[in-house]
Amino acid sequence: MDWKEQLHTMMPLLGHRNWIVVTDMAYPLQTNPGVLTLDATVDDFPTVLRTIRGELDGASHVVAHVYRDSEQLRLDERLCPGITSYRAGVDEVIGGYGAIKDLGHEDLILRLDEVSRLYRVVVIKSGLTIPYTSLFFELDCRYWDADREAAIRS
C-alpha cells in the first residue's frame, strides 16, 4: 500500500491523543515503536496536506488541533527560498480549518516523544527541503469537547 492507502486504513483506528505529523525531508527516522513513518516523498507538500485534510474532514470521530514550528515565523525568502510559496500552499489547504498554533520545534518534538510512549504517532515524510516546515495534527474527539468534559468532572 502507498502512504495514502495506509493513512486511510488507519484513520478509523486513530483517536484523540494520536498525532499525524507532516515533515520535511530532513526529519529523522525515529526508532520508538509508537512512531510509524510513511514515505510521501513522491507527492508535493500541498498534496500531502490535502490528503490529510480530506481524511480529517471525512472522519466522524476526530478533529485536529494544528501546530507548526514557531521558528518558521522568522524565515524569509533570503534565508529560505520557497518559504512564501510554501506558506501560500499551507494557507490554501489548512486556512479555514482552524487557527494554527505556534510552538518551538523542540517543544513539539518533546510532546511527540511523550505521546508516542502510549499512543500512535503517524509521521508522513514529504520531499520538502525547507526547514521548520513540519505541521503537527493533534487529534481530538469530534463529538465531545473540553467544556462538556469539565462539566461531568465538576
C-alpha positions, -999 to 999 in steps of 0.1 A, spaced: 0 0 0 12 35 -6 11 61 22 -24 74 12 -39 39 15 -21 33 47 -34 65 62 -69 59 50 -69 24 65 -56 37 98 -80 67 102 -108 47 118 -83 33 144 -68 67 153 -85 88 180 -80 116 205 -44 117 217 -30 103 184 -9 127 162 -3 130 125 28 149 116 38 161 81 75 167 79 102 180 56 128 156 41 154 160 69 131 148 96 148 118 112 135 83 112 126 75 148 131 42 164 103 45 190 78 17 183 50 42 189 60 62 158 50 50 123 67 67 94 51 68 60 70 78 29 52 105 9 82 119 -10 65 111 -43 39 138 -37 43 176 -31 36 191 2 2 206 -7 -9 172 -20 1 156 13 -18 183 32 -49 179 10 -49 142 16 -47 146 54 -74 174 53 -97 151 33 -92 123 58 -99 146 87 -129 162 70 -143 127 63 -138 114 99 -169 113 121 -148 107 152 -118 131 152 -108 167 145 -73 181 148 -55 209 165 -28 221 142 7 232 153 37 245 135 73 253 145 74 289 158 109 291 141 91 292 108 77 326 115 113 340 113 120 325 79 120 347 48 129 343 11 165 354 18 171 326 43 148 300 27 139 304 -9 104 290 -14 90 298 20 65 322 6 51 296 -18 51 270 10 31 293 33 6 301 5 1 263 -1 -5 257 36 -29 286 39 -48 273 9 -53 239 24 -54 245 61 -68 280 62 -103 279 74 -97 246 93 -88 265 124 -60 286 139 -26 271 137 -8 273 170 29 281 171 53 262 194 90 258 194 104 229 174 120 212 204 88 216 225 68 199 198 94 171 194 93 165 232 55 163 231 57 137 203 82 117 224 59 117 254 27 109 234 44 81 214 51 61 246 14 53 249 -3 64 216 5 61 179 22 90 161 20 88 124 48 107 107 43 114 70 76 124 55 74 147 25 101 156 -1 100 192 10 135 207 16 127 238 36 135 238 73 110 242 102 80 234 79 66 204 97 29 205 106 16 187 136 -20 175 138 -30 166 174 -62 145 171 -91 152 194 -126 138 198 -151 154 173 -182 146 193 -170 156 227 -153 188 239 -134 202 268 -164 221 282 -186 190 284 -157 170 299 -152 197 326 -190 197 333 -190 159 341 -159 162 362 -172 191 384 
